[in-house]
């Protein structure tokens, strides 16, 4: 009986190891471009995860790839079907990673915040090991199918704010604005509860975009002003550029061209920092 029990135990352990090994071996390799640190490619940081196979692309810097992302990916995709690029900025003793994973069907982007670069790397690895993300990036699908897959992914990982951000954007793209607004409000609440100010600002930016589309311009402007203040506070010039673009569109929809001129004067102190975005 002891021999039979031991044999059964070893059989189960062997099967588990085999299944785990197969799962790891089928997870695709991700090609990485070193992350630029505080906008400087010369002080870049290489991402070296423990459980994901990676290949370093040294022929391009982060800013070079991002400057013509679609064209560069087209040149590299045969050898590098999945390409990860990002920027790390520092603010208030914290590190903010703004990353983009590009695949054959779409891109996946998000932001992570941590107390160290090592913590950021671990968070990014935990996030990208969700196989559903690889499927969303690699497999062509209709907008409605994408929404359905993102909704299921969010239900499985409710506190992953990057996933929730992507879900809100997907609902906006399919013009389901009421659902998008409900989820954007949820993103704001979770960001506050989890003390993630960048995602709080992202939620406000999404809310503003939805309200602009619904013609609620005053409320949209209020949300956008709050988002801009947060992006400035945390030196997030990439998203600040997005926020100013959203503000320009809002002023156009309102036909408030005098305010657009004032906006240009407000942007001037930040122009050097946001020009590369």
C-alpha atoms as one frame of an Amber mdcrd trajectory, in Angstrom:
protein
   0.000   0.000   0.000   2.889   2.334   0.850   4.549   1.575  -2.465   1.305
   2.240  -4.346   0.790   5.541  -2.484   4.346   6.660  -3.178   3.981   5.753
  -6.858   0.703   7.694  -7.108   2.289  10.714  -5.406   5.285  10.679  -7.765
   2.939  10.310 -10.743   0.923  13.370  -9.674   4.067  15.440  -9.045   5.501
  14.408 -12.414   2.272  15.312 -14.198   2.190  18.707 -12.460   5.799  19.442
 -13.421   5.113  18.419 -17.001   2.023  20.611 -17.269   3.871  23.558 -15.698
   6.794  23.055 -18.031   4.507  22.914 -21.070   2.721  26.094 -19.986   6.026
  27.937 -19.576   7.414  26.661 -22.854   4.347  27.760 -24.818   4.381  31.297
 -23.397   5.843  33.427 -26.176   9.140  35.239 -25.929   8.944  39.030 -25.641
  11.528  41.196 -27.368  12.427  44.254 -25.313  13.920  47.644 -25.995  15.669
  49.098 -22.902  13.382  51.439 -20.959  14.455  55.086 -21.102  15.042  56.537
 -17.632  13.699  60.077 -17.117  13.582  60.623 -20.865  17.246  59.753 -21.362
  18.044  56.793 -23.619  21.659  56.880 -22.403  20.530  55.828 -18.915  18.233
  53.053 -20.071  17.140  50.074 -17.973  16.851  46.543 -19.385  13.854  44.430
 -18.299  14.943  40.946 -17.217  11.955  38.931 -15.932  12.439  35.623 -14.141
   9.705  33.589 -15.854   9.376  35.111 -19.337  11.855  34.482 -22.124  13.123
  37.798 -23.513  15.330  38.975 -26.341  17.006  42.390 -26.153  16.777  44.681
 -29.192  19.847  46.893 -29.063  19.607  48.434 -32.539  16.950  50.954 -31.440
  16.477  53.131 -28.384  13.073  53.647 -26.751  12.616  57.109 -28.271  13.675
  55.906 -31.735  11.154  53.055 -31.695   8.358  55.225 -30.306   9.070  57.972
 -32.835   7.835  55.756 -35.684   6.295  52.813 -33.869   4.190  51.359 -36.695
   7.025  51.576 -39.225   9.640  50.156 -36.853   7.391  47.272 -35.832   6.741
  46.420 -39.476  10.500  46.140 -40.026  11.095  44.022 -36.927   7.964  41.864
 -36.610   9.276  38.824 -38.507  12.070  38.312 -36.005  10.338  40.042 -33.077
   6.549  39.421 -33.137   6.114  40.882 -29.628   7.990  44.087 -28.753   7.951
  45.795 -25.343   9.087  49.399 -24.906   8.685  51.873 -22.082   9.737  54.984
 -20.200  10.547  55.221 -16.497  10.205  58.573 -14.738  10.885  59.458 -11.120
   8.684  61.585  -8.895   8.496  61.919  -5.114  10.794  58.917  -4.512   8.601
  56.769  -6.752   9.173  55.233 -10.153   6.531  55.347 -12.872   6.682  52.961
 -15.810   4.720  53.809 -18.951   4.925  50.743 -21.190   3.607  49.526 -24.540
   3.501  45.941 -25.785   3.115  45.774 -29.573   1.950  42.646 -31.389   0.636
  41.606 -34.763  -2.952  42.709 -34.086  -2.849  45.630 -31.644  -0.965  47.315
 -28.821  -1.372  47.081 -25.056  -0.235  49.973 -22.922  -0.405  50.880 -19.288
   1.259  52.445 -16.290   2.727  50.917 -13.154   4.128  52.681 -10.105   6.614
  51.387  -7.514   9.206  52.329  -4.939  12.069  50.875  -6.981  12.869  49.757
 -10.506  13.021  46.168  -9.245   9.478  46.479  -7.901   8.324  47.878 -11.233
   9.939  44.984 -13.088   8.202  42.450 -10.843   4.813  44.164 -11.295   5.255
  44.228 -15.060   6.141  40.534 -15.126   3.103  39.619 -13.028   0.904  41.712
 -15.306   2.171  40.408 -18.650   2.069  36.745 -17.670  -1.707  36.913 -18.107
  -1.981  34.914 -21.334  -5.175  36.726 -22.291  -3.138  39.908 -22.811  -0.881
  38.137 -25.307  -3.979  36.894 -27.151  -5.469  40.396 -27.283  -2.232  41.768
 -28.747  -1.556  38.934 -31.181  -4.972  37.818 -32.448  -7.136  39.957 -34.750
 -10.682  40.280 -33.387 -13.724  42.490 -33.714 -14.258  45.371 -31.306 -17.168
  43.542 -29.627 -15.118  40.383 -29.089 -12.317  42.491 -27.622 -14.746  44.087
 -25.173 -16.034  40.648 -24.130 -12.534  39.287 -23.547 -11.492  42.384 -21.604
 -14.620  42.181 -19.457 -13.834  38.568 -18.564 -10.211  39.491 -17.826 -11.355
  42.323 -15.564 -13.692  39.985 -13.677 -10.753  37.641 -13.065  -8.366  40.443
 -12.020 -10.570  43.180 -10.619  -7.732  45.139  -8.984  -5.528  45.232 -12.086
  -6.076  48.874 -13.003  -4.283  48.548 -16.337  -6.849  45.961 -17.433  -9.710
  48.169 -16.220  -8.249  51.153 -18.083  -8.143  49.091 -21.278 -11.732  47.949
 -20.729 -12.992  51.531 -20.372 -11.182  52.538 -23.574 -12.697  49.564 -25.407
 -16.213  50.595 -24.386 -15.485  54.166 -25.517 -14.319  52.861 -28.898 -17.583
  50.949 -29.336 -19.589  54.076 -28.343 -21.081  52.394 -25.261 -20.552  55.576
 -23.300 -22.808  54.931 -20.300 -21.060  51.654 -19.477 -17.695  53.289 -20.115
 -18.522  56.096 -17.660 -19.616  53.653 -14.963 -16.332  51.754 -15.299 -14.279
  54.966 -15.437 -15.873  55.972 -12.120 -14.920  52.540 -10.763 -11.353  53.065
 -11.972 -11.189  56.364 -10.088 -12.510  54.789  -6.874 -10.094  51.847  -7.048
  -7.161  54.146  -7.838  -7.922  56.235  -4.755  -8.372  53.133  -2.586  -5.105
  51.594  -3.831  -3.236  54.919  -3.635  -2.348  55.029  -7.327  -2.499  58.718
  -8.304  -1.466  58.076 -11.918  -4.421  55.777 -12.496  -6.620  58.338 -10.748
  -5.478  60.919 -13.313  -6.031  58.413 -16.131  -9.571  57.807 -14.879 -10.275
  61.548 -14.890  -8.906  61.834 -18.437 -11.155  59.004 -19.591 -14.166  60.544
 -17.840 -13.479  63.850 -19.573 -13.302  62.179 -23.001 -16.621  60.422 -22.384
 -18.311  63.598 -21.143 -17.054  65.531 -24.171 -18.586  62.910 -26.469 -21.859
  63.215 -24.546 -21.827  67.011 -24.941 -21.407  67.684 -21.203 -18.638  70.201
 -21.743 -18.515  71.970 -18.365 -18.254  68.751 -16.387 -15.713  67.437 -18.891
 -13.586  70.553 -18.383 -13.705  70.087 -14.597 -12.500  66.480 -14.867  -9.806
  67.431 -17.369  -8.457  70.251 -15.193  -8.073  67.828 -12.289  -6.302  65.311
 -14.535  -3.878  67.956 -15.836  -3.020  69.039 -12.292  -2.190  65.440 -11.332
  -0.096  64.807 -14.447   1.899  67.994 -13.735   2.383  67.018 -10.097   3.865
  63.650 -11.016   5.915  64.820 -14.028   3.930  62.601 -16.391   4.554  64.616
 -19.532   3.436  61.892 -21.917  -0.078  61.821 -20.458   0.019  65.581 -20.005
   0.427  65.863 -23.769  -2.637  63.599 -24.183  -4.569  65.786 -21.743  -3.710
  68.981 -23.616  -4.796  67.338 -26.879  -8.099  66.414 -25.201  -8.437  69.988
 -23.970  -7.913  71.343 -27.485 -10.642  69.034 -28.793 -12.972  70.097 -25.986
 -12.416  73.788 -26.769 -13.051  73.076 -30.453 -16.328  71.330 -29.618 -17.294
  74.333 -27.470 -16.121  76.699 -30.251 -14.199  78.602 -27.570 -11.250  79.788
 -29.644 -10.161  82.549 -27.277  -9.685  79.909 -24.575  -7.626  77.891 -27.061
  -5.240  80.833 -27.328  -4.959  81.009 -23.548  -4.279  77.275 -23.475  -1.266
  77.780 -25.739   0.209  80.211 -23.212  -0.379  77.737 -20.374   1.396  74.952
 -22.257   4.535  77.025 -22.925   6.313  76.264 -19.605   5.934  72.526 -20.290
   6.627  72.596 -24.025  10.233  71.395 -23.737   9.181  68.413 -21.643   6.205
  67.285 -23.740   7.512  68.028 -27.231   8.902  64.517 -27.754   5.443  63.061
 -27.058
